[in-house]
Every structure is written in structure tokens, then in C-alpha cells.
Amino acid sequence: ENQAGLLVMPTGSGKTRTAAAFLLQEMIPQGYQIVWLTHRHMLIDQTAAVFYNNSPAIKKYDQKKKHFQMVCVSGNHQTIKATEKEDDLMILSVQSTCRSLDYLTSVLGRKVIIVVDEAHHTVAKSYRKTIDQIMRKRKDVKLLGLTATPVRSIESEINNLYRLFGNKIIYNISMANLI
């Protein structure tokens, strides 16, 4: 069964850093490949910077790991053909990836965790198509959604979003609590 959940934190409070720390400490040492989906070039660069700055920590959690392999795919970065099975982290623009799903699934690792940045976008067809294709190829995929706004305006979309993420909020903190 797929394990899924949402991380809900306000804009600017460190969702990417929080997720990166968890993934570097817990998931990569267990052999998971991270497929990080986003929709904006700026978010790809921000995410890559966070992982790049924190990747030396990988040696602390996984002594066997000699290096951290990351690739960025978008209209402004590499093409999907730059990805390979050995990638620890693929930061992908959904627009670029959606057109090349067969190639993406050919380079998936054995164990995969999909991270959806700004998870409220997951209800869009391009996201669903990408996630569904990965889940068909890897039955035990884990799914983590990052969002500041889990609530969309349309009731049916809220229900679909929560259902996709197992009706589970892993962590939720308000700006007031953070301050």
C-alpha cells in the first residue's frame, strides 16, 4: 500500500528545508530515489540549492554513500534524458516530465518517493498523469505533499487532494505558532 501524507507549513517557513532534511536523513539511506515534482523554474533552483547545501550531511546518515547525485529537468535546465537510475534526486518540472513519462519510468530506482512541491497543484491533470504513471511502475511508492495552502476553493478538489495523500497530514504548523 502506498504511504502518503501532507506537510503543511506557511509560505517561507522552510517546507523545502524540512523535507530535504527528512529525505537526506531517512529516505536516501534506505535506498529511496526522490522524484521531486514542481511547476516553476524558480522552485527547481531553490530546491536544488537546499539539497546542494545540505547534501554533505548524507555521509553522516549513510556511511556507505560516497556522493549525492542530483539532476534538474525543465525548459531552463536539462532534458529528461539527463536522468539516470543512479540519481538520488530528480527535481522535475511537471510540464517537461509529463511529455516523457516512458523515459522517466525507465530510469526509476527500485524504491521511489515522490515529493510534490505546492501539493495543492496535484489535482491538475499533468500532475495526476505523472504520479499515476510512476505508481503503476513502482507499487510501493511513497508520496509526500508540501503545501502552505492545502485548501483549494472547490470542495471536490479538496477531497481529491486529501484522498491522494491518504487523508493524512503528517505535520501542520501555523505562522502564529512559528512566530
ABEGO torsion letter per residue (X at the ends): XBBBBBBBBBBGAGAAAAAAAAAAAAAAAAGBBBBBBBABAAAAAAAAAAAAAAAAAAAAABAABABBBBBBBBAABBBAAABBAABABBBBBAAAAAAAAAAAAAABBABBBBBBBGAAAAABAAAAAAAAAAAAABAABBBBBBBABABBABAAAAAAAAAAAGGBBABBBBAAAAX
